[in-house]
């Protein structure tokens, strides 16, 4: 009895006295056969992120941000969903004190301590 169950699990149909009647084909795990890719099995928010990444977008700031010089011509870009945002600047690499200031949308603004420029850019939420 156990051997019949094992044969059925392997896709083999058994008729009386262990004679093999027919072998059924294996079911494919994905539409093209084999193991499904991330895109084939993704759903919901994960699917939206994968589709955006395929188009070259970074909807949830997954990638490392681009580095800027911090000058007036090439300010640090700060994304925001309103017209102002609180920004913290570590003026020196080893500094433990953070200089906080409000950054308003429009022209680039300087850090009051070190003079690095920051610019607020309006950013839409992806969802």
C-alpha positions in Angstrom: 0.0 0.0 0.0 2.8 2.4 0.9 4.6 1.6 -2.4 1.4 2.6 -4.3 1.3 5.9 -2.5 5.0 6.5 -3.3 4.5 5.7 -7.0 1.5 8.0 -7.2 3.5 10.8 -5.6 6.1 10.3 -8.3 3.5 10.7 -11.0 3.1 7.0 -11.9 -0.4 5.5 -12.2 -0.6 1.9 -10.9 -3.1 -0.7 -12.0 -3.7 -4.1 -10.4 -0.7 -6.2 -9.4 2.0 -3.5 -9.8 1.7 -3.1 -13.5 2.6 0.4 -14.7 -0.3 1.9 -16.6 1.0 5.3 -17.5 3.4 7.9 -16.4 2.0 11.3 -16.0 4.1 14.4 -16.7 5.5 16.4 -13.9 3.9 19.7 -13.1 5.9 22.8 -13.7 6.5 25.1 -10.8 6.3 28.2 -12.9 4.8 29.2 -16.1 8.0 28.5 -18.0 8.9 25.5 -15.9 11.3 25.4 -13.0 11.6 27.6 -10.0 9.7 30.9 -10.3 11.7 34.1 -10.4 11.3 36.9 -7.9 9.2 38.9 -10.4 6.9 36.0 -11.0 6.0 35.4 -7.4 6.2 39.0 -6.1 2.9 40.6 -5.1 1.7 43.9 -3.7 4.2 46.4 -2.6 7.2 44.1 -3.4 6.0 43.9 -7.0 5.7 47.7 -7.3 9.2 48.1 -6.0 10.6 45.5 -8.4 8.8 47.2 -11.4 10.1 50.6 -10.4 13.7 49.3 -10.0 13.3 47.8 -13.5 12.5 51.2 -14.9 15.6 52.7 -13.1 13.7 54.4 -10.3 14.5 54.2 -6.6 11.0 54.6 -5.0 12.0 53.9 -1.4 15.6 55.2 -1.3 17.0 51.7 -1.3 20.2 52.7 -3.1 23.1 54.7 -1.5 22.5 58.4 -2.1 24.6 60.3 -4.6 27.4 62.3 -3.1 27.5 66.1 -3.7 30.2 68.6 -3.2 28.1 70.8 -0.9 28.9 74.0 -2.9 26.3 76.6 -4.0 26.6 75.1 -7.6 26.3 71.5 -6.4 24.4 71.5 -3.1 23.5 68.4 -1.0 20.0 67.3 -2.2 17.4 66.7 0.6 14.1 65.1 -0.5 11.0 66.3 1.3 7.2 66.0 1.1 6.5 69.5 2.4 8.0 73.0 1.9 10.4 72.7 4.8 12.4 70.0 6.6 14.7 69.8 9.6 18.2 68.9 8.6 21.1 67.8 10.7 24.7 68.4 9.6 27.8 66.7 10.9 30.2 69.5 10.1 33.3 67.5 10.6 33.9 63.7 10.2 34.8 63.1 13.8 32.3 65.5 15.3 29.7 64.2 17.8 27.6 67.3 17.8 24.9 67.7 15.2 24.0 71.1 13.9 20.3 71.3 13.3 18.6 73.9 11.1 15.4 74.3 9.0 15.7 73.9 5.3 13.1 75.6 3.1 12.2 74.8 -0.5 13.7 77.1 -3.1 17.3 78.3 -3.2 20.1 76.4 -1.6 20.8 77.3 2.0 24.0 77.1 4.0 24.7 75.2 7.2 25.2 77.9 9.9 28.3 76.2 11.3 30.4 74.8 8.4 28.9 76.6 5.3 27.9 73.5 3.3 25.0 74.1 1.0 21.7 72.1 1.1 18.7 72.2 -1.2 15.2 70.9 -0.5 13.6 69.1 -3.5 9.9 68.1 -3.4 9.6 64.3 -3.4 6.3 62.4 -3.9 5.7 59.4 -1.8 5.6 56.2 -3.9 2.3 54.8 -2.5 
